[in-house]
Amino acid sequence: MADFVLYNAPQSTCSQRVRYALHAKGLAFEEHKLDLFSGDQLKPEYLAINPNGVVPALVHKGVPVIDSAVILEFIEDICPNTASMRPSDPHEVARLRAMMRFVDEVPTPAVRVPSYNLAFLPHFQAMSEDEFQALCDSKPLRREFLMRMGRTGFPQTDMDEAMGRLRRGIERMADWLTQSGGPWIMGQQISLVDLAIMPVIVRMGDILLSHVWDKHTEIQAWLERLRQTPEFQATYYHGALLTEKYPHLARLHEESRTAS
């Protein structure tokens, strides 16, 4: 077995963070792609690795490490001298961790709401009430999230709140880039906070929310710079974007391009 075994899902935003970090460090890993809608993450063999029943999970030399933010720091801990993405100064490390906490508290959970409404909802609408309830009850970490969504989707009040949180995330990111002078959030070197927020920005573009940063050209420049890195291409292989999996979302993109 490889030293690094990654259990993840192609479209999972948290999985995308970890894939990028592994590629950036040049670490070979064995990848297990879980089908979340088939419930792979809820099977006993996976719950033995990650009792939260979510992805990703990284198994290093037989020892599981869970939670994407924890995994990012773990990878940095064991490979600090290769493509370092964490500053050496303790004050700067504290600042980086505070940024990552903000990302995980504000924009990361917020982007799930429009993602579910715009991309995943048809899957749940096809279920019976009993099937949906059984699915909710099987979720160790996301039961209440799914219950609030229901089979009709999140209400407009939840969508409005999520959009407000995403706008706050964009404003904060723009401030970080301005304060550091770029090209990355903490300055000249890409850092763990860039990786933390990367999937949020990519997902927003994928579900037609890039207009949120129309006034912040520095964010679009950051995204284009990131897309040019070889690690990005390896991370976002075909099937990693929602538009590559859900035809109805791809049609919305096409209609948007035609209208503009």
N, C-alpha and C positions, 0 to 999 in steps of 0.2 A: 504494500500500500504506500502511496505517496505520503511525504511528510505533511502536505497540506491537502485537505479534502474539503471542498466547498459545497455545501448544500444550499441551493438558491433557486430563484426563478428568473427567467430572462427579463420580464417586465417589472419585477420588483425594484422599487426605487432604492430600498436599503441594500439589496443585493448588488445593485450597480455601483454603489460606493465602494464596496469591498472588492469587486472585480477590478475596478480601476486601480486600487491600492496594490493588489497582488501583481498586476501587470506592470505598474510603475516600479515596483521593487524587483521585477524580473524573477518572481517566484513561480516555479512550475507548480500547478495544482490540478488535482483531479476534480472535475466538476460534475456534480449531480444536479440535473435540472428537475425540479419538482413541479408537478402540475397542480397548482393551487386549487383550481376548480374541481379537480378530481379528488381532492382531499389528501394528497400525498403528505402534506405537512401535519396531518392529524393521525397518521398511522403510528402504531405503537413503536415501531423501530425508529421513527424520526422523533417522536416525543421523548424517547430515551436520551436523545441527543439534545433536544431543545424542548423542554416541557411547556414553553409558551406557545408552541405550535405555530410559529411564524418563521419566516426566512429573513436573513441568512443565518447559517450556523457554519462555523469553521472548525474543523477538527485538525488539530496540530499534534502529530505524533501520538494520536489516539486520545487526546484530551480535547473535549469540546469547548469552544469559546463562542458565546452568543451575544446578541445585540450589536448592530452594525457599528455604532459609535465605539463600543468597547473593542470590537474586532479591529477597527482602524488604529486605535492606540496600541493594541497588542502587537499588530504587525510592525508598527514603528518601534515598539520596545525591543523586539527580537532582531530587527534589521535597521538599526538607527543610522548606519553609515552608508546605506545604499538609497539614493534618491530621497534624502531626508525631507520629511514634510512636517516637521515639528521644530520650532526654534529651540536653541540651547538655553537661552536666558529664562530663568524661572518666572519672571514677571510676564514675559511674552508667552510662555506656555500657559500661564493662568488666563491671559487675555484670549488665547486661542480656544481654550476650553470653555470660556464664557460665551464666545461666539458660537461654538458648536452647541452649547446648551440652548441658546436662543433659537438656532436653526431647528433643533429637535423639538422645541416647545411651541414654536409659532408656525413657520411655513410648512414644515414637514407633515404634521397631522392635518393641516388645512388643505393641502393639495389632494388628500384622499377623498374629500367630499365631492368636488367636481369630477374627479376621476371615476368614482363609483357611479355618479349620476349620468355622466356622458358616455362611459365605456362599458362598465360592468353590469349596469342595471338590467339589460335584457336577459342576462343569465339568471338573475334572481326572479324576474317576472315570470319566467317559464316554470318555476317551481310551484307546487301547491303550498298552502299555508303550513301544513304539517311538515313538509319537507324543509321549508325555510326555517321554521322554528327549531327543527332538529339540527339544522346547520348552525344556527346561532348558538344553541346549547352546547355544540361540540367545540366551540372556540374558547380556548383557555384565556386569551388576551383580548379578543376583539368582539366578544359577545354583545356588549352594550352598544358598540359602534354599529353593528349590523341591525340590532333591534331598533335603534333610532332611525336607521335608513328605511327599514321595512321593504316590502315588495313594490312600493310605489316611488321609492327614491327619497332623498333628503328634501325636506320642505324648503321653500324659498328663504325662510329666515336663516336656516342653516347654511344655505349657499351664500347668502349675503355676508354672514359672519365669516365664513371661510375666505371669501374674496377680500374682506377687510384685513384678515390676518396675512393673506398673501401680499397685499399691498404694503403692509407694515414690513414684511420680510424683504420686499424689493427695496423699500426706502432705506432700511438698515444696511442692506448689502451695498447699495449705491454709496452710502456714507462711508462704509469701510473702504471701498475702492478709492474714493476721493481722499480720504485721510492717509491711506498708505501710498498713494501716487501710482498704484498698479505696478505691473500689469495684473498681479494677482491680489487676492484680498489682503494678504499681509505683506505685500511688497513684491520684491523681485522673484521670490521663489514660491512655487505652488505649495500649498499647505493642506493639512487635514480639513480645514474649514472650507476650502474650495471643493474638496471631495464631498463634504457633508451636504453642501447646498446644491451641488451639480445636478443631482437627479430631480430636484424640485424645479429648477429652471428648465431642464430638458422636458420634463413632464408638462409644465405649463405651456411650452411651445407645442407639444404634441397634442394637447387638447384645446388649442386655439386661444390661449390666454397670454400670448407674448405681447399683446397690446398693453398689458399692465406696466411694462417697462419702456413704453414708447418714448417717454421723456428722459430716459436714462440711457443714453447711447453707450455709456461705459459698460453697462451690463451686456448689451449685445456684442460689444467688442470682446469682452471677457469670454462670452460663450463661443464666439467664432474662434478665438485663440485656443480654447479648450478642445474644440472639435478637430483642430489640426494636429493634436497630439496623437501619437500612435496608440497610446493607452486608451484613448477615447474610442478609436475604431475597434479595438479588441473588446472593449467593454460593451459597446452597443452593436453587437452582431445582429444579423437579421432576425427579427422576432422580438427584439428588446424594446421596440417602440409599440405603443398601443395601436397606432395607425397601421402597423404591419400585421396586426392580429385581428383587428375588428374592422370589417369592411364598412360598416355604417359610419365609423369615425373617419376613415379614409375619404369617404364621400363628402363629409362635412368639410374636410380640408380642401378637396377639389372645388367644392362650391364656393368656399371662401376665396380661393385663388382666382376663380372665374369672376366673382363679384368685384374684386379689387383690380 
